[in-house]
Amino acid sequence: MQPDYLSLLANIRDGVYFTDTDRRITYWNKAAEHITGYSASEVVGHRCRDNILIHVDDKGRSLCKGRCPLAASMMDLQPRNARVFLHHKEGHRVPVHVRCAPLTDGDGNLAGGAEFFTDISSQEALEIRIKELESLALLDALTQLPNRNHLIPELESRLQEKVRLGLTFGLLFMDIDHFKRFNDTYGHDAGDEVLRTVAKTITSAVRPFDLAGRWGGEELICIVRNVTPGEQLMGIANRLRRLIATSTVRAKDQILSVTVSMGATMAVESDNVESLVKRADLLMYKSKKSGRNQVTLG
């Protein structure tokens, strides 16, 4: 490859990396550093499955063991597209659209693979929202999520829309499992990092018109719009739960797993904010009593 092409790849907005036939990374551009948090010096010479990107699908299933789109492209020499969640260096999950292709030599023999990936978490829109909320003191400083002062009026608006227009929405109430243990064992800095990691994973995974926020302490909620009762709301809830469960936090040189227990419910016309949140909260406690890392619908 000519240096001019490398210069071009170094400065595009998409993440790009190349591998050899063993999927060992040989090139890593600046956008890949920005999207993943890993510098080129940290990954070049390593395989992507060596505790680096660890792609998972929206059900939390690892793609490094039999489902890797890049491995499939290198096997049948066909390009592929996929929507996956990569593992950021800080521990949270980032949704990306990947485009994979085999690399061949002049004789058409496999020489390696290439993957282009684009962050699809609407980061720019999120940054604008954050600045607006900060100016109104409606943002939680630790997680950068909307706080209760912002969430209550949002819930009131959604309830009014339901009565006037019949627009459905659901509420997910999440509580981080064993949060006190994180604080007691690893310190409050570790507890703060757990909250930030869960918040980043949720923010990057929810749909643009849904709203996630910190209700208080280790409790978070997500207002899920335009959903039908039952299967669709449970599908979204379980997707978030699985993605959180595949996120990690580093504390005292240990890699810690994080899970949440969740209650999921649809708003009804007789609801007010208090009754809706209370119902979702009680459902969350049922998930706790059933073994944690679960969703209870009601």
C-alpha positions as CSV (number, residue, x, y, z in Angstrom):
1,M,0.0,0.0,0.0
2,Q,1.3,3.4,-0.9
3,P,2.0,6.0,1.8
4,D,-0.7,8.3,0.4
5,Y,-3.4,5.8,1.1
6,L,-2.1,5.3,4.6
7,S,-2.3,9.1,5.1
8,L,-5.8,9.1,3.9
9,L,-6.9,6.2,6.2
10,A,-5.1,7.9,9.1
11,N,-7.4,10.9,9.0
12,I,-10.9,9.6,8.0
13,R,-13.7,9.5,10.6
14,D,-14.2,5.8,10.4
15,G,-12.2,3.4,12.5
16,V,-10.0,1.2,10.4
17,Y,-7.8,-1.8,11.2
18,F,-6.0,-4.4,9.1
19,T,-5.0,-7.9,10.2
20,D,-2.8,-10.7,8.9
21,T,-4.2,-14.2,8.2
22,D,-4.2,-15.0,11.9
23,R,-6.3,-11.9,12.6
24,R,-3.3,-10.2,14.2
25,I,-3.7,-6.4,14.0
26,T,-1.1,-4.8,11.7
27,Y,-2.7,-1.3,11.3
28,W,-4.9,0.9,13.5
29,N,-5.9,4.4,12.5
30,K,-6.6,7.5,14.6
31,A,-10.4,7.1,14.5
32,A,-10.0,3.6,15.8
33,E,-8.1,5.0,18.7
34,H,-10.8,7.6,19.4
35,I,-13.8,5.2,19.1
36,T,-12.3,2.4,21.2
37,G,-10.0,4.2,23.6
38,Y,-7.0,2.0,22.6
39,S,-3.9,3.5,21.0
40,A,-2.2,1.9,18.1
41,S,0.7,1.0,20.3
42,E,-1.6,-1.0,22.5
43,V,-3.2,-3.2,19.8
44,V,-0.8,-3.5,16.8
45,G,0.7,-7.0,17.1
46,H,-2.2,-8.4,19.0
47,R,-5.4,-10.1,17.8
48,C,-8.6,-8.3,18.3
49,R,-10.1,-11.1,20.4
50,D,-7.1,-10.8,22.8
51,N,-9.2,-8.9,25.4
52,I,-9.4,-5.8,23.1
53,L,-12.6,-5.2,21.1
54,I,-14.5,-8.4,22.1
55,H,-17.4,-7.7,19.8
56,V,-20.9,-8.9,21.0
57,D,-24.2,-8.8,19.2
58,D,-27.3,-7.1,20.6
59,K,-28.1,-10.2,22.7
60,G,-24.7,-10.0,24.4
61,R,-23.3,-13.0,22.6
62,S,-19.6,-13.0,21.9
63,L,-18.8,-12.8,18.2
64,C,-15.2,-13.9,18.7
65,K,-16.2,-17.6,19.0
66,G,-17.7,-18.6,15.6
67,R,-19.7,-15.4,14.7
68,C,-16.9,-13.0,13.8
69,P,-17.9,-11.2,10.6
70,L,-14.2,-10.5,9.8
71,A,-13.3,-14.1,10.2
72,A,-16.2,-15.1,8.0
73,S,-15.1,-12.7,5.3
74,M,-11.6,-14.0,5.4
75,M,-12.9,-17.5,5.1
76,D,-15.2,-17.1,2.0
77,L,-13.5,-14.0,0.6
78,Q,-16.8,-12.1,0.7
79,P,-17.4,-8.6,2.2
80,R,-19.8,-8.3,5.1
81,N,-21.7,-5.6,7.1
82,A,-22.9,-6.0,10.6
83,R,-24.1,-4.0,13.6
84,V,-22.2,-5.0,16.7
85,F,-21.1,-3.6,20.1
86,L,-17.4,-3.3,20.7
87,H,-15.7,-3.2,24.1
88,H,-14.3,0.3,24.9
89,K,-11.1,0.4,26.9
90,E,-12.9,2.1,29.7
91,G,-15.3,-0.9,30.0
92,H,-18.6,0.3,28.4
93,R,-20.1,-1.0,25.2
94,V,-20.2,1.1,22.0
95,P,-22.6,0.4,19.1
96,V,-20.7,0.3,15.7
97,H,-21.6,-0.5,12.1
98,V,-18.7,-2.7,10.8
99,R,-17.8,-3.4,7.2
100,C,-15.4,-6.3,6.7
101,A,-13.4,-7.4,3.7
102,P,-10.7,-9.9,2.9
103,L,-7.3,-8.6,1.7
104,T,-5.6,-10.6,-1.1
105,D,-2.2,-10.6,-2.7
106,G,-1.5,-10.1,-6.4
107,D,-2.4,-13.8,-7.1
108,G,-5.7,-13.6,-5.3
109,N,-4.5,-15.5,-2.2
110,L,-5.7,-14.4,1.2
111,A,-3.2,-12.0,2.9
112,G,-5.4,-10.7,5.7
113,G,-8.5,-8.8,6.5
114,A,-9.8,-5.2,6.9
115,E,-12.5,-3.8,9.0
116,F,-14.0,-0.3,8.9
117,F,-16.3,0.6,11.8
118,T,-18.4,3.7,12.5
119,D,-19.7,4.8,15.9
120,I,-23.5,4.9,15.6
121,S,-24.2,6.1,19.2
122,S,-25.2,9.6,18.0
123,Q,-22.4,11.1,20.0
124,E,-22.7,14.6,18.5
125,A,-26.4,14.9,19.3
126,L,-25.7,13.6,22.8
127,E,-23.0,16.2,23.4
128,I,-25.4,19.0,22.4
129,R,-28.0,17.6,24.8
130,I,-25.5,17.4,27.6
131,K,-24.5,21.1,27.2
132,E,-28.2,22.1,27.2
133,L,-28.9,20.1,30.4
134,E,-25.8,21.3,32.1
135,S,-26.9,24.9,31.6
136,L,-30.2,24.1,33.3
137,A,-28.8,22.0,36.2
138,L,-30.7,19.0,34.9
139,L,-27.7,16.8,34.4
140,D,-26.2,14.3,36.9
141,A,-22.5,15.4,37.2
142,L,-21.2,11.8,37.7
143,T,-22.9,9.9,34.9
144,Q,-23.7,12.8,32.5
145,L,-27.2,11.5,32.4
146,P,-30.4,13.5,33.0
147,N,-31.2,13.7,36.7
148,R,-34.5,13.3,38.5
149,N,-35.3,17.0,38.0
150,H,-35.3,16.4,34.3
151,L,-36.9,13.0,34.3
152,I,-40.0,13.9,36.3
153,P,-41.2,16.5,33.8
154,E,-40.4,14.1,31.0
155,L,-42.5,11.4,32.6
156,E,-45.3,13.9,33.1
157,S,-45.2,14.9,29.5
158,R,-45.3,11.3,28.3
159,L,-48.3,10.6,30.5
160,Q,-50.1,13.6,29.2
161,E,-49.4,12.4,25.6
162,K,-50.8,9.0,26.4
163,V,-54.1,10.5,27.7
164,R,-54.4,13.0,24.8
165,L,-53.0,11.1,21.9
166,G,-52.9,7.5,23.0
167,L,-49.2,7.3,22.6
168,T,-47.8,4.3,24.4
169,F,-44.5,4.2,26.3
170,G,-42.8,1.9,28.9
171,L,-40.6,2.5,31.8
172,L,-37.5,0.5,32.8
173,F,-36.3,0.8,36.3
174,M,-32.7,-0.5,36.9
175,D,-30.7,-1.1,40.0
176,I,-27.0,-2.1,39.9
177,D,-26.5,-5.4,41.6
178,H,-24.3,-5.6,44.7
179,F,-23.4,-1.9,44.4
180,K,-22.6,-1.6,48.1
181,R,-20.1,-4.5,47.7
182,F,-18.3,-2.5,45.0
183,N,-18.0,0.5,47.3
184,D,-17.0,-1.5,50.4
185,T,-14.5,-3.8,48.7
186,Y,-12.9,-1.5,46.1
187,G,-13.7,2.0,47.3
188,H,-16.1,4.7,46.2
189,D,-14.0,5.6,43.2
190,A,-14.7,2.1,41.9
191,G,-18.4,2.5,42.7
192,D,-18.4,5.8,40.7
193,E,-16.7,4.0,37.8
194,V,-19.4,1.3,37.9
195,L,-22.1,4.0,37.6
196,R,-20.3,5.7,34.7
197,T,-19.8,2.5,32.8
198,V,-23.4,1.4,33.1
199,A,-24.5,4.9,32.1
200,K,-22.3,4.9,29.0
201,T,-23.5,1.5,27.9
202,I,-27.1,2.4,28.3
203,T,-26.7,5.8,26.6
204,S,-24.9,4.3,23.6
205,A,-27.5,1.4,23.2
206,V,-30.9,3.1,23.6
207,R,-32.8,4.4,20.6
208,P,-32.4,8.2,19.8
209,F,-36.0,8.9,20.9
210,D,-35.7,7.0,24.2
211,L,-34.4,8.7,27.4
212,A,-32.2,7.2,30.1
213,G,-31.4,9.0,33.3
214,R,-30.1,8.6,36.9
215,W,-33.0,8.4,39.3
216,G,-30.8,8.4,42.4
217,G,-28.0,6.4,44.0
218,E,-27.4,3.3,41.9
219,E,-30.9,3.5,40.3
220,L,-31.4,4.4,36.7
221,I,-34.5,4.6,34.5
222,C,-35.2,4.5,30.8
223,I,-38.3,6.0,29.2
224,V,-39.0,3.8,26.2
225,R,-41.3,5.3,23.6
226,N,-43.3,3.8,20.8
227,V,-43.4,0.2,22.1
228,T,-46.1,-2.4,22.5
229,P,-46.6,-4.2,25.8
230,G,-44.9,-7.5,26.5
231,E,-42.5,-8.9,24.0
232,Q,-41.2,-5.6,22.5
233,L,-40.6,-3.9,25.8
234,M,-39.0,-7.0,27.2
235,G,-36.8,-7.3,24.1
236,I,-35.4,-3.8,24.7
237,A,-35.0,-4.4,28.4
238,N,-33.1,-7.7,27.9
239,R,-30.9,-6.2,25.3
240,L,-29.8,-3.4,27.7
241,R,-29.4,-5.9,30.5
242,R,-27.2,-8.2,28.4
243,L,-25.0,-5.4,27.1
244,I,-24.4,-4.1,30.7
245,A,-23.5,-7.7,31.7
246,T,-20.8,-7.8,29.1
247,S,-19.3,-4.5,30.3
248,T,-16.4,-4.4,32.7
249,V,-14.8,-2.1,35.2
250,R,-11.2,-2.1,36.3
251,A,-10.5,-1.7,40.1
252,K,-7.3,-2.5,42.0
253,D,-5.9,-4.3,39.0
254,Q,-9.0,-6.5,38.7
255,I,-11.5,-6.7,35.9
256,L,-15.0,-6.6,37.5
257,S,-18.3,-7.6,35.9
258,V,-21.4,-5.5,36.4
259,T,-25.1,-6.5,36.2
260,V,-28.4,-4.8,36.8
261,S,-31.8,-6.0,38.0
262,M,-34.7,-4.4,36.1
263,G,-38.4,-3.8,36.3
264,A,-40.3,-3.2,33.1
265,T,-43.9,-1.8,32.8
266,M,-46.1,0.0,30.4
267,A,-47.8,3.2,31.4
268,V,-51.6,3.2,31.8
269,E,-54.0,6.1,31.6
270,S,-54.6,6.0,35.4
271,D,-50.9,6.4,36.1
272,N,-49.2,9.4,37.6
273,V,-45.4,9.7,37.9
274,E,-45.4,8.3,41.4
275,S,-47.6,5.2,40.6
276,L,-45.6,4.4,37.4
277,V,-42.2,4.6,39.0
278,K,-43.4,2.7,42.1
279,R,-44.7,-0.1,40.0
280,A,-41.5,-0.4,38.0
281,D,-39.5,-0.2,41.2
282,L,-41.4,-3.1,42.8
283,L,-40.9,-5.2,39.7
284,M,-37.2,-4.5,39.9
285,Y,-37.2,-5.9,43.5
286,K,-38.8,-9.0,42.2
287,S,-35.9,-9.4,39.8
288,K,-33.5,-9.0,42.8
289,K,-35.3,-11.7,44.8
290,S,-35.3,-14.0,41.8
291,G,-31.5,-14.0,41.6
292,R,-30.5,-10.6,40.1
293,N,-29.4,-9.8,36.5
294,Q,-33.0,-10.3,35.4
295,V,-36.0,-8.4,34.0
296,T,-39.5,-8.7,35.5
297,L,-42.4,-7.4,33.4
298,G,-45.6,-6.3,35.0
